[in-house]
Amino acid sequence: LQNLSDAFYNGDEKLAEDMDKESYNSDKASYNKLLTNRNAHMANEIDELAKGGKEYAVAVGYGHFFGKDSILKDLEEKGYKITDLNK
């Protein structure tokens, strides 16, 4: 977790992406449980909130923004446009 925290504080998206790939390759079952499945669930919850007509602030952990199964990709698949404000 320290490396992921360092990547966040340093804005090192490449390190976060590399860590995501390494995690996937080393233990796919844990990866699916901790990231893929949780990202899909959170994306569904965000989608339901958005359909409610109110405004919300949503916070998720930094690691959920990276990888082939990221929460951002789940939301894009639901039709949301994702804008990276850092770029």
N, C-alpha and C positions, 0 to 999 in steps of 0.2 A: 504493500500500500504506500510505502514511502516513495517509491519511484513514481507512482501515479500522482501522488501529491506534488512531487517535484515537477512533474510534467505540467500539472495544472498551474502552479505558481509561476513557472517559466514560460507558459504559453507554448509548450512543446507538443504540438498535435502529432507530429511524426512519432515521438516516443510513445504517446498514448495509443496510436494505431499499431505500432510494433508490439506493444504489450498485449493488445487485444488479440493479435494474430498468435502470439506465443501462448497465451492462455488457451485459445481455441485448440491449437495443435497439441498442447500437453495434456488436456483433460476435457474432451468434448462433452461428457456428461455433466460435469460441474459447470462448464461454460454455459451450456444450455439452461441449466437450472438457475444460475446466478445472473445471466445476462439475457439470453434469447427469450426465455419464457417471461421473465420480469419485464423486459422492454415491451413485449407484445401486450402484456397486461396493463402496463402504465399507459401505453399509447391508446388502448381501448378506453381507459378511464379518462384520459385527457379529451378524447373524442366525445365522450358522453358529457363532460363538463362544457365543452365548446358548444354542443347542441342545446344546452340549457339557456342560452341567451344572456348569461351573466359574464362578467369579466373575472378571471382568476389569475393568480400568480402560481406557477408550478415550479417546484424545485426537484431536480433529480441529480444523482451523483455523476461526477465528471466522466467516469468510465462508460456510462450508458450512451454517450454521444459518438462513440467510435465503433468501427467494425462493420462487417457485412450485415449484422443483425441489430444495428443501432436503433434506438428509439426514434431518431430523426428519419431513418429510412422507413420505419413502420408508419410514422405519421405521413410521410410523403405518399406512401402506398394508399393511404386513406384520403388523399387529395389535398393535403395541406402543403402550402408553399413555405419552405424553410429558408430563412435569410440569416446568414452568418454575419453578425454585426461587427466582427473583428476583421473582416476582409473588405 
